[in-house]
Amino acid sequence: MSLSRRAFLAGASSAALVPALAHGQGASDAASSEGGASAAAVERHGLSFFGDLRYPANFPHFAYVNPDAPKGGPFSQMGRSTYYNQALTTFDTLNPYNQRGNGAQGIELIYDTLMTAAGDEKSAMYGRLAASVVIADDGLTYRFKLRREARFHDGTPLTSADVVASFEAFKAEGYETIRMALRDLAAVEADGPQEVVMRFRPGRARDVPLTCAGLPIFSKAFLATHPFGQSSLEVPLGSGPYKITRFEQGRYIEYQRVADYWGRDLPVMKGRFNFDTVRYEYFRDRIAGLEGFKGQAYLFREEFTAREWATAYDFPAVREGRVKVETLPDESFSGVQGWFLNTRRPKFFDRRVREAIGLLFDFDWTRKNLMYDSYTRTVSFFQNSEMMAQGLPSPAELKLLDPFRDRLPEEVFGEPYVPPQSDGSGEDRNLRRQALALLKEAGYTVQQGKLVDAKGEAFTMEFLDDDGSMERHTSRFIGHLKKVGIDATFRIVDPAQFQQRLQNFDFDLVVRRYSFAPYPGDELRAYFSTEAARTRGSYNVAGIADPAVDGLINAALGAADAAALVTACRALDRILRAGRYWIPQWYSGTHRIAYWNQFARPPLKPRYDLGALDTWWSTGTEPARAG
């Protein structure tokens, strides 16, 4: 799993008061030598995609927090998602922001960012290290004004020099997706100790300033003696609400709340990060992790497996009320989850081959027999959002698609592709016949039970994973593939090898889950662009390299308003779905959580986040362990 821009920016929630901030594609290059502040420049307390902000200047706190939440007590969990170089089952470095090693969970807790994302708005961010930002009228120069009280954990002030050093490190040796996101950042300059000037290139992606505002800020002094591009287990110096107190490589990492944290009373921090200690536990897989939860090895768990949710949460502590089990709504995008085919490999060049493979996955049987009818089939790259293509293209969509008509399948201009339903028997012969027909069209034949190409070479494919949680689903899928002569296998490798093979695109098929922000931005390039397909370690695992896709990404990034963005994403969805780059899996639309009964939470959940670590607090009453 990987984080959306929203989750990444939240690492750390009266529209009429703020005009639109971003100019997007076609912005001019008229920044002045004084930082671009012109008569039209206005000092603002927040940023958003299209300028709308829910919270006014000097707001007291986010609406979904308890500003009087008590501090204290522990919070512990298994990792629930990854970003950059992280793995869920191990770690060997305390730097998840470069290309080396497997980063530890929770590192974002020790750092501050220029601004913090609101959990109840689609794209808004408000001042954290930066008290405000002045934006030039051309949208290419942003002047962030830092808070004088900001301090690192060793008491030294955090200044503009630290911000400049951090972005120099990101651009030089950051994880590839960070470097891609910052390519439109032309320069970062210090103007005195409390002001940072960021200059962006003309035609920049609309969300690049928000990405910059959400990146962690490091100590320049620490970077001077600890090269950023190296893997390291030396505890870094941060300025955030927590600091690392102890860890054991690959087993756990623990953070302690900084009692005198400089930013504890900021509006964006009030009522947040209430636990005295935060700990991440590591297990070889989620099944082992579940047993650890039952034994109170950690306190909070989100369950992602339907079978476990249906059968494994009736243990004594649940029946006795010492563990609470709940289902909460998840209003964020459902995300993109499925088996992605690596189209860099010749055997997956042909769209008909990719479609045939997809036809052999029987979702309807799998849902009923393995997932307790608890999931819905994913069909769109923007599932459960207004960006999802439905019906015939609108005139506005056709205007974007028509320039690429000669290179697109005709189906792009009709109803968007939806994987066909099976008869639910687990042996749908009609879909198997369709798959074989497509493979025959692509030049394959079945000889002595093996699918071979014109040269007589057998068609083989390997499903790669780093744990066994998908093995039951994949094994059934493999059985259907073998029935048309495909020699398919499932291989589990250790997390370090998996991460390396993923970064080098050394695989046939791999399961990935990606989430988008409510307003998708530059992450579209990271997931789907030709540039990303050629960039080691990018999220474009399928290797999508299509000028039409690139064109629609540019249209989305240059959208003048929300309606134009929705139109561009719907058109993009049609092209991606027609490409058959993945075998889509499923989504739930809920958070299934279990926790030891020692927590309380605000009555209002952040709309676009779970908010457990962020907004909950300890009741101070630890449930007794079983005798």
C-alpha positions, 0 to 999 in steps of 0.5 A: 500500500502507498499513501495518497498526497492527502495522507502524505501531507497530513503526516504530521483540516470561509472560502470567501476570504481566500481567492484561488491560489494556484494558476497551474498550466500556462502561468507566466514567469514574471516573478520579481527579484524581491520574491515576486510579491506585487501589489496583487499579492496577498498574505494568506493563512492557508493553501488549497487546490482552488483557493477554497478554505473552510477555516478562517484566519485565527481559527482555534482548532480543527472541528474534528478534534477535542481541544481539551483532550488529555495527554498521556497513555500509550498507542501502538499498532502495526503499520497500515500503509507505506510510503516511499521506501517503507515496508510493512514487515521490517525496517533497516533505516530511519530515513524513508525519504531516500532510495535506500533500505526499508524505512521505519513506520511513523518517522513523520511524527518527529518532523514538522512541515510548513503547513498541515492538511485538514482532515475534513477538506479536499485539499486545504492546508494551514500554517504550521512552521509557516505562519503565513504565505504570500503568493505572487499574482503570477502564482510562481513565487511563494514566500513562506513566513516562518514562526520564530518560536519553532525549535528542534528537539535540541533547542536550536531554532528552526530557520529558513536555512533548514528549509533550504537544506531540506529541499536541496536534499530532496531534489538531490537524493530524495526518493524518486517520486519526491524528486519527480514531484519537485521538478517544477520547483525551480529554486528555494531561497532564504530571505533572512532567518524567518522567510523562505522564497520558493520559485516555481517553473511556468506551467507547474502542476497545480498541487506542487506548492502544496506538496512542498508545504507538506514535506518534512523539514530537517536540521541543516546541522544534522544533514551536514554530518549525516549524508541524506542519501545514505541508509542509517539507523542513527536517530535523526534530529527533528522538531515535531510532536514526537521523538524516537526513544528506542527501537529494535531493527525490524521488530519495533520502533517507539516514539515519545511525545515531546512535552514542551513541543514548540507547536503544541498550541497551534490551531493545526495541532490543538487536540492532536497527538495526545498519546505519551508513547506511540509504538509500531510493531512488526510481524512477519505477516498480518496473520501473525500480527493478529495473534500479537494483537490478541495477546495485547502486544499492541493496542489498535488494529485495522483489519483488511482481510474479510475472512479474519474480520468475519471469523477471528474477532470473537476471542474472549477479550472481545466477548468480555468488552476488553476489546472493542470492534467497530466499523467506521465509514471511509469517505476517502477515495476507495483507491486503486487495488489490483494485480498490475501487469508489468507491460515493460515485459514483451509478453504483456505488450499486447492488450488482448493478452492482458484482457485475457488474463483478467477474464480468468480471475473469477471475482464473483466466486472469490467474493462469495467463497473467500471474502464473505460477500463483504467487498465490491468489485473495483472497476475504475482507477477513481473508484467511489469518487466523482472522477470515475467515468460512467456512461458515454463521454460528455462533450467536454470529455470528448473535446479532450479525447478527440485529439488522440482518437487515432491512437485510442481503442474505439471503446474509449469513446463508448461506455467505460470498460467494466470487467464482466461478471462470472456465473459465480460457479468458479468454472465459468467456461464462457469467460474461459472461451473468451480468454482463449479467443483473445490469446489466439488473436494475439498469436498464442496456441495451446500445445500439449496443455501449454500456451505457447507463442509462434516460436513455441515458447511457453507463456509463464508468469509469476505473481510476486509478493512479500507475505501470504495474505493474498495467497488464497485468492491468487492460488485460485486465480492461478488455477484458472490460468493453468486451465488455458495453458499459462504456467503461473506461479506465486512467489513470496520473497523477503521484504528487502528483496521485494522492495528491490525488485519492485523498485527495479520493476523486476516482476511479472505481476504484483499487487499494489494499492494506491489512493488519491487525494480528493483532488488528484494532482501531481500523483497522476504523473507518479502513477501513470506518466511515461516519465514515471514508467522510465523512473526507477522506484516510481509508482507506475508499476504497470509501465504505462507509457502512452502519449494520450495518458500524458496528455490527459494528465496535463489537462488534469494538472492544468484544470482551471477549476474543480469541474475541469479537473473532474472532466479530465480525470473521467477522460483519463479513467476511460483511457486507463480502463481501456488499456487493461493494465491491471486486474482490478480487485475490490474495495470496502468503503469502511474502516474495520477496526479493533482496539483494546478498550482504553481509548476515547475519541471525538464525536466527529471523525475527520471526513477523509481520514481515520484519525485514530493516532491523530485525534484519539486519546487515552482514558487512562484505564488499561484493560486487565490482561487475561489471567 
